[in-house]
Amino acid sequence: MIVSCLKCSTKYNLKADTIGDDGRRVRCTKCGHIWIQHNTKKSSVSKAESGVKVDISRNLPVVIEYIVPVWFKSLPLVFLTLIVFTLIFFFHEPLSNRSHTLRGLYEKIGVIYTGNIVIDKANILKVGDNQYDITGFLVNKSQEIRRVPSVVVKAIDDRNRRVGYFKIKSSPIEMSSGAEYAFSKHIENLPANTKLLVVEVQDKFDWLRR
């Protein structure tokens, strides 16, 4: 079939089956114009049969394919992953209570439920030039057995920004209701702008803030 560019009138000889019944977008290789080309096979045949001569370019127009980007195809998987991550991360307490496998996985990545676990008798003692000893106890105030969480020491500047982070790793043991767990750590070489040391139980968001 004969196809003519609507802008520069360059003519092409194009197979009708590449256009289809509903038409498709094509681009002129001479001027770059893009248009919707419909199937004009019948009209072209009638012109050929009537003996009308048409000057046809040897170059064929480029048929534009509708290509869906790879990233667009992966969007459903990304959204599903985010939903699963959100459910697992924010509802880790009931999930870990139901599954020992999930509880072990949470503990490996440092996500431990710390509800009703408090720090008692925390003490920060300066033992030298820019050196401190941190001691204290973790107390399980809940009515359930709790995995011993880690303790973090945060160095805060005068603008209430965290300028240092020190982790006191816990032992892989569990505390019964009312039980205590002693912790200690020697810290040195604090940032020069440190104005305050804060001792806290590590929560599930600390590993995201580091």
Secondary structure, DSSP 4 states (H G I P E B T S, - for coil): -EEE-TTT--EEE--GGGT-SS-EEEE-TTT--EEEEP--HHHHHHHHHTT-----BSSPPEEPP----HHHHTHHHHHHHHHHHHHHHHTHHHHHHH-HHHHHHHHHTT----TTEEEEEEEEEEEETTEEEEEEEEEE-SSS-EEPPPEEEEEE-TTS-EEEEEEEPPPS-EE-TT-EEEEEEEEE---TT--EEEEEE--TTHHHH-
